[in-house]
Amino acid sequence: MSERPDLVVTGTGVISPAGLGAARLWEAMAAGKTFFDGGPEGDVGRPAAALPWPTAAVDSSEIGWPAGPAWANAGKYANQSARWAVAVARQALEQAGISGETEDVRGGTVMAVSSSGDELSDVIPQLASRFRHDPRPLAKFLHDEVPDYSYIRGIPSQLGQFVNMASGFRGSNVAAYGEAAACGTGALALAVRLLESGELDRVLVVGVGAPLTVTGMAAYDQDDPFGTRATTGAGPFAADRAGTLAGQGAAAVLLERADAAAGPARARLLGCEVLAAADLPTALGLAVDGALAEAGTAPTGWWAHGSGSVRLDRVEARAVLPRVGGVPVTGSKGTIGNAFECSALIDTTLVVETLARGELPPLGLVDRPDPGLVGLDPVLDASRPVPTDAAFLVTALNQGAQATSAGAAVIAAPRSATDHGKARQ
């Protein structure tokens, strides 16, 4: 078996309720800010929500669209998700010094998105809920019930076509559809395999967690309750947390083979695994074991999924803590909520930002950690310093009481400030 190539992150992009870029989100976490509306009762400085579940929403007014005739024409067909995808992709490409002006057949795109058409955004959650109690085989159920079955087959992503316009990448355009891809780690793992196989030299992984519909939120809430408040004490791993906190956003991670990287490495991706099993604790444990074994190193910190769900936070802590010990833990969802399809990609960009700054920001909306989570060492109130050779475990869980898929990745600091591969010819 050939030696595994070194894989490096050379660019990242983020759209979140904190604004554009990982830096703004990291700084918001460090300052203890959160971006939720006030829920049904309202909150200090935030308006009351029309729904019973507070949501951290993106301000789309900052998000532009590229100029030029080709982009003007493409813009006629670009929905909000496409505009977010292009925006984060351009952030990552700019960091890596890639203009996208020439075709690159050794570069490709992997998308982490929801169903491949807005027309299914109301249908899919209903189908998922109904199938749990339906005796028909899945293939038969989908054939009978889905308005146009072709839309949920493994077809290339239209959003990926827009991203490829920005990057010039022509090597692939594939997608990991749905929250079943473990919040974007499925797309990240697919990118890793494309690079390890030698098929590609660089892959732009882009995820979009679009605003949930009322139907979608109601379906999720019925399965595993959403939180009805986003105040101090309701954050991830908090003793008084009461449900998943919802959010939205988009993220891009440019992953390259180190020997062909376009520019300096911002981080190294040492391992990535996504698994489904009979139950979620088993899936998460196996995913963490696989990522750590591939990395060959113990993490110095843990960037947790930490959705705020009473059950899922407990599952996550009890699966991960025996494997990593009492390392410092943080997470983003107490600040910006869970942007389902891409939350792990957002967390990956935040780990890269943490490695650059040398500090780990605190969890949001946590005052008293759950005493039942023995061994948990949450970062609270102020950032903590991290070692120069830090490595972080990132974990991700599917949402829902019947979820059986989870993902994990290990991301480490670059070997040196000038760690990079050979420039492309």
C-alpha positions in Angstrom: 0.0 0.0 0.0 1.4 3.4 -0.9 2.1 5.9 1.8 -0.7 8.3 2.7 -0.1 11.7 1.2 0.1 14.7 3.5 -3.1 16.7 3.3 -3.2 20.4 4.1 -5.8 23.1 4.4 -4.8 26.1 2.3 -8.0 28.2 2.5 -11.3 28.5 4.3 -14.5 30.5 3.9 -17.4 31.1 6.2 -20.8 32.7 6.2 -22.5 32.7 9.6 -24.8 34.9 11.7 -21.6 36.6 12.9 -20.9 37.8 9.3 -18.3 36.8 6.6 -15.2 34.9 7.5 -13.9 32.7 10.2 -12.1 35.5 11.9 -15.4 37.4 12.8 -17.0 34.3 14.1 -14.0 33.3 16.2 -13.8 36.8 17.6 -17.5 36.7 18.5 -17.0 33.4 20.3 -14.1 34.9 22.2 -16.1 37.9 23.2 -19.1 35.8 24.4 -21.5 37.1 21.8 -24.5 35.1 20.5 -26.7 35.7 17.5 -30.1 34.2 18.3 -33.4 35.9 18.1 -35.3 36.0 21.4 -37.6 33.0 21.0 -41.3 33.4 21.9 -40.5 35.5 25.0 -37.9 37.8 23.5 -34.5 38.5 24.9 -32.4 41.5 25.8 -31.4 43.3 22.6 -33.0 40.7 20.3 -36.5 40.7 18.8 -39.0 38.0 19.7 -39.2 35.2 17.2 -42.3 34.3 15.2 -41.7 30.6 16.0 -41.3 28.9 19.3 -37.6 28.1 18.5 -35.0 30.8 18.6 -32.7 30.8 15.5 -29.4 32.4 14.7 -29.9 33.8 11.2 -27.5 35.0 8.5 -27.7 38.6 7.3 -27.6 38.1 3.5 -27.0 41.8 2.8 -23.3 41.3 3.0 -23.2 38.5 0.4 -22.4 39.6 -3.1 -22.3 37.9 -6.5 -19.3 38.0 -8.9 -19.3 40.6 -11.7 -19.1 39.9 -15.4 -21.4 38.7 -18.2 -21.1 35.0 -17.4 -21.9 35.6 -13.8 -24.8 37.9 -14.6 -26.3 35.2 -16.7 -25.7 32.5 -14.1 -27.2 34.7 -11.5 -30.6 34.3 -13.1 -30.6 30.6 -12.0 -28.8 31.0 -8.6 -30.9 30.7 -5.5 -29.8 31.8 -2.0 -27.9 28.5 -1.4 -25.9 29.0 -4.6 -25.0 32.5 -3.7 -23.8 31.5 -0.2 -21.8 28.6 -1.8 -20.0 30.9 -4.2 -19.3 33.4 -1.5 -17.5 31.0 0.8 -15.7 29.3 -2.1 -14.3 32.7 -3.2 -13.1 33.4 0.4 -11.2 30.1 0.5 -9.8 30.5 -3.0 -8.6 34.0 -2.3 -6.7 32.7 0.8 -5.0 30.0 -1.2 -4.1 32.4 -4.0 -6.2 30.7 -6.6 -7.9 33.1 -9.1 -10.1 30.6 -10.9 -9.2 32.2 -14.2 -7.7 29.0 -15.7 -9.1 25.5 -15.9 -7.7 23.0 -13.4 -8.4 19.4 -14.2 -6.6 18.2 -11.0 -9.0 20.2 -8.8 -12.5 19.2 -7.9 -15.5 20.1 -5.8 -17.5 18.2 -3.2 -20.7 19.7 -1.9 -22.4 19.1 1.4 -26.0 20.3 0.9 -29.6 19.4 1.6 -32.0 17.9 -1.0 -31.0 18.9 -4.5 -34.0 21.1 -5.1 -35.9 23.7 -3.1 -39.1 21.9 -4.2 -38.1 19.1 -1.8 -37.3 21.1 1.2 -40.8 20.6 2.7 -41.1 17.0 1.4 -37.9 15.4 2.7 -38.5 15.9 6.5 -42.0 14.6 6.2 -40.8 11.5 4.3 -38.1 10.8 6.9 -40.7 11.0 9.7 -43.3 8.8 7.9 -40.8 6.1 6.9 -39.9 5.3 10.5 -43.3 3.6 10.8 -43.9 2.4 7.2 -43.5 -1.3 6.4 -42.4 -0.8 2.8 -38.8 -1.1 1.8 -37.1 2.2 1.4 -36.7 2.0 -2.4 -40.4 1.2 -2.7 -41.4 3.9 -0.3 -39.5 6.5 -2.2 -40.7 5.4 -5.6 -44.3 5.6 -4.4 -44.1 8.8 -2.3 -41.6 11.2 -3.8 -43.0 13.6 -6.4 -40.0 13.2 -8.7 -37.8 10.3 -7.5 -35.0 11.4 -9.9 -34.2 14.5 -7.7 -32.9 12.4 -4.8 -30.6 10.1 -6.8 -26.8 10.6 -6.7 -26.7 13.4 -9.4 -24.0 16.1 -9.5 -24.8 19.2 -7.5 -26.0 22.3 -9.4 -24.5 24.3 -6.6 -21.2 22.6 -7.4 -21.4 23.9 -10.9 -21.6 27.5 -9.6 -18.6 26.8 -7.3 -16.6 25.4 -10.2 -17.2 28.6 -12.2 -15.4 30.4 -9.3 -12.6 27.9 -8.9 -11.9 26.7 -12.5 -11.8 23.2 -11.1 -12.9 20.6 -13.6 -11.8 17.3 -12.0 -15.1 16.5 -10.3 -18.4 17.8 -9.0 -20.0 15.5 -6.6 -22.2 15.9 -3.5 -23.0 14.4 -0.2 -26.7 15.1 0.2 -28.5 15.6 3.4 -28.0 15.7 7.1 -27.1 12.0 6.8 -23.6 13.2 5.7 -22.9 14.0 9.4 -22.9 17.8 9.1 -20.4 18.0 6.3 -17.9 15.4 7.5 -19.2 13.1 4.9 -18.1 15.5 2.2 -14.8 16.1 3.9 -14.2 12.3 4.0 -15.0 12.0 0.4 -12.6 14.7 -0.5 -9.9 12.9 1.5 -10.4 9.8 -0.4 -10.2 11.6 -3.8 -6.9 13.0 -2.7 -5.5 9.8 -1.2 -6.3 7.9 -4.4 -4.3 10.3 -6.5 -7.3 11.2 -8.6 -7.1 14.9 -7.6 -4.5 17.3 -6.1 -7.0 19.7 -4.5 -10.6 19.6 -3.5 -12.8 22.5 -2.5 -15.4 21.2 0.0 -18.4 23.5 0.3 -21.3 23.1 2.6 -24.6 25.1 2.8 -26.9 25.0 5.8 -29.9 26.9 4.4 -32.6 28.4 6.6 -35.0 25.6 7.7 -38.6 25.7 6.7 -41.3 25.7 9.3 -42.2 22.2 8.2 -38.6 21.1 8.5 -38.2 22.6 12.0 -41.5 21.0 13.2 -40.3 17.6 11.9 -37.0 17.9 13.7 -38.6 19.2 16.9 -41.0 16.2 16.9 -38.1 13.8 16.7 -35.6 15.4 19.1 -36.8 18.7 20.5 -35.3 22.1 19.6 -34.5 24.5 22.4 -37.2 27.2 23.1 -34.7 29.6 24.6 -31.2 30.7 23.8 -30.1 32.3 27.0 -27.2 31.7 29.4 -27.5 28.2 30.7 -29.1 26.8 27.5 -25.9 26.2 25.6 -24.0 23.0 24.7 -23.2 20.7 27.6 -24.9 23.1 30.1 -26.7 21.6 33.0 -30.0 23.4 32.0 -29.8 22.9 28.3 -33.2 22.0 26.8 -32.8 21.3 23.1 -30.9 21.8 19.9 -30.2 25.4 19.0 -31.0 26.1 15.3 -28.8 28.1 13.0 -27.8 28.6 9.4 -24.7 29.3 7.4 -22.1 28.1 4.8 -18.5 27.1 4.8 -15.7 26.1 2.5 -12.5 24.2 3.2 -9.8 23.9 0.4 -8.0 20.7 1.0 -4.8 19.9 -1.0 -2.1 17.4 -1.3 0.9 19.0 0.3 3.3 18.1 -2.5 1.0 20.0 -5.0 -0.4 22.8 -2.8 -0.9 26.2 -4.3 0.2 28.1 -1.2 1.2 27.8 2.4 -0.6 25.3 4.7 -2.9 26.8 7.3 -3.4 23.4 8.9 -3.0 19.7 8.3 -5.9 17.2 8.1 -4.5 14.1 9.7 -7.6 11.9 9.8 -11.3 11.8 8.9 -13.9 9.2 9.2 -17.7 9.0 8.8 -19.7 5.9 9.9 -23.2 4.5 10.4 -23.9 1.8 12.9 -26.7 0.2 14.8 -26.9 3.2 17.2 -25.3 6.7 17.4 -22.9 6.0 20.4 -21.4 3.1 18.4 -21.1 5.1 15.2 -19.5 8.1 17.0 -17.1 5.8 18.9 -16.0 4.0 15.7 -15.6 7.3 13.8 -13.4 8.8 16.5 -11.4 5.6 16.7 -10.9 5.6 13.0 -9.9 9.3 12.8 -7.5 9.0 15.7 -5.9 5.9 14.3 -5.4 7.5 10.9 -4.0 10.6 12.6 -1.6 8.7 14.7 -1.6 11.3 17.4 -3.6 12.2 20.5 -5.6 15.5 20.3 -4.7 18.4 22.6 -8.3 19.8 22.3 -11.8 18.8 21.2 -14.1 20.9 19.1 -17.4 19.2 19.8 -20.6 19.1 17.9 -22.4 20.2 21.0 -25.9 21.0 19.6 -27.5 21.7 23.0 -29.7 18.6 22.7 -30.2 17.0 26.2 -29.7 13.5 24.7 -27.2 14.1 21.9 -24.8 16.1 24.1 -24.8 13.3 26.6 -24.2 10.7 23.9 -21.3 12.7 22.4 -19.6 13.3 25.7 -19.9 9.8 26.9 -18.6 8.4 23.6 -15.7 10.8 23.2 -14.3 11.5 26.7 -13.0 7.9 27.3 -11.1 8.2 24.1 -9.5 11.6 24.5 -9.4 12.2 28.3 -9.9 15.6 29.8 -8.8 17.8 27.0 -10.3 21.3 26.7 -13.6 21.3 24.8 -15.4 24.1 23.0 -18.0 24.4 20.3 -19.8 26.9 18.1 -23.5 26.2 18.5 -24.0 28.2 21.6 -23.0 31.2 19.4 -24.5 30.5 16.0 -26.7 27.4 16.4 -26.6 24.2 14.2 -26.3 24.9 10.5 -27.1 21.2 9.9 -25.5 20.2 6.6 -22.3 22.2 7.1 -21.8 22.7 10.9 -18.7 20.5 11.0 -17.2 22.4 8.1 -17.8 25.7 10.0 -16.1 24.1 13.0 -13.2 23.0 10.8 -12.6 26.6 9.7 -12.8 27.7 13.3 -10.1 25.1 14.3 -7.9 26.5 11.6 -8.5 30.0 12.9 -7.7 28.8 16.5 -4.4 27.2 15.3 -3.4 30.6 13.8 -4.3 32.6 16.9 -3.0 30.1 19.5 -6.1 30.4 21.6 -9.3 28.3 22.0 -12.5 30.4 22.4 -15.2 29.5 24.9 -18.5 27.8 24.6 -21.5 30.1 24.3 -24.5 30.2 26.6 -22.9 28.0 29.3 -22.7 29.0 33.0 -22.8 25.6 34.8 -21.7 22.5 32.9 -23.8 19.3 33.2 -22.3 17.6 36.3 -23.3 14.2 34.9 -20.7 14.6 32.1 -17.8 13.4 34.3 -14.4 14.5 32.9 -15.7 17.2 30.6 -13.4 20.3 30.6 -15.4 23.0 28.9 -13.7 26.3 28.0 -15.8 29.0 29.7 -15.8 32.8 30.0 -12.4 33.4 28.4 -10.2 31.8 25.7 -7.4 29.4 26.6 -3.9 29.2 25.1 -3.1 26.2 22.9 0.3 24.7 22.2 2.1 25.5 19.0 1.9 21.8 18.0 -1.8 21.5 18.8 -4.2 19.0 17.2 -7.9 19.1 17.5 -10.6 16.4 17.3 -13.7 17.7 15.5 -16.9 15.6 16.0 -20.3 15.7 14.3 -23.6 13.9 14.9 -26.7 13.4 12.9 -29.7 15.1 14.4 -32.6 13.0 15.7 -33.7 10.3 18.1 -33.1 7.6 15.5 -29.8 9.0 14.1 -27.1 6.4 13.4 -24.4 8.3 11.6 -21.5 10.3 13.0 -18.2 11.8 11.8 -14.8 12.8 13.2 -11.7 14.6 12.0 -8.3 15.4 13.4 -6.8 18.8 12.4 -3.4 19.9 13.4 -1.1 22.9 13.2 1.2 23.1 10.1 4.7 21.8 10.7 6.1 25.3 10.5 5.1 28.8 9.5 6.4 28.0 6.0 5.0 24.5 5.7 3.7 24.2 2.1 4.1 22.0 -0.9 5.6 22.7 -4.3 4.0 25.5 -6.2 2.0 24.4 -9.2 3.8 24.9 -12.5 
